[in-house]
Amino acid sequence: MSENGKLNRYWLHELTRPAFEDWLENEPEPVIVLGLGAIEQHGPHLPLGTDSLDTMSMIEEIGKRSNSVCVMPSWVGYSPHHMGFKGTITFSEETYLGVILDTISSLAEHGVKRFVFYSGHGGNMPVLNLAMQIARRKFQVMCYYAMGPRGSEVGRKIMERMVKYNDLHSGVNETSAALKLFPELCEMWRLDDWEPMLKVDPKVKEYMDPDHPESEIAKQVADASREPSTHHFTSDGIYGTNDPRAADPEEYTKRMDERAQYYSDFIKLWKTVPVPKGYR
Ligand SMILES: [Zn+2]
């Protein structure tokens, strides 16, 4: 429903056509929040749809706080690196680029000028970045991927875990989110005898250490030497060396709140800037 441009449902697929039209006509600067997720292996304990489920919760909250319409163009994302594990579905880069561009162009045709993206899966970013560049020129729409807040207490804690323990996939960070948002889908008992499965060359491991004397360049050497597929370096699909059982759902409650607020503040501020000539 939308009355005088004010939504009380936020998913495009839940709105009637007249409700969507009401929002489009009466919201002074309509913004679409596009969520990108993934169906991919998430260790033994998290559901395959973790990234899409996270994304849906996050963007709905952003929609609510900023009176924006939310769209998930697809549950599937770009995950070729996880194909060594069963259950993963990946689009090819061409298909995924097409899915994102077709979604933008359809909505652009209806008059939407502003698109904000949120991705629960880092692997989608290269295709998304390309899609945004193409869409700006081809469909004359503003597209942006906002990221933050980085400097908050929780934000710094999460970042520190990523750097220090390689907590990038299915570790404490993602497990905290999953236990908050969909605890009924998590199978924590599968981690009963868990030990870190990250197997990398000792030299690479040495360079991954944030306390390495040449930390900045060393980290890049480690990244440059990283194997291309997940199953090459972890046998259970978890990247981190920290224990996912230390996950804290309450930490994610804070993170979700500050992130949704950050996005919504970004959208509100962005709306005060008129659409520049180059997009008209
Ligand atoms: Zn994930």
Boltz pocket constraint, residues with backbone or C-beta under 6 A from the ligand:
constraints:
  - pocket:
      binder: B
      contacts: [[A, 42], [A, 50], [A, 51], [A, 120], [A, 121], [A, 168], [A, 169], [A, 170], [A, 174]]
      max_distance: 6.0
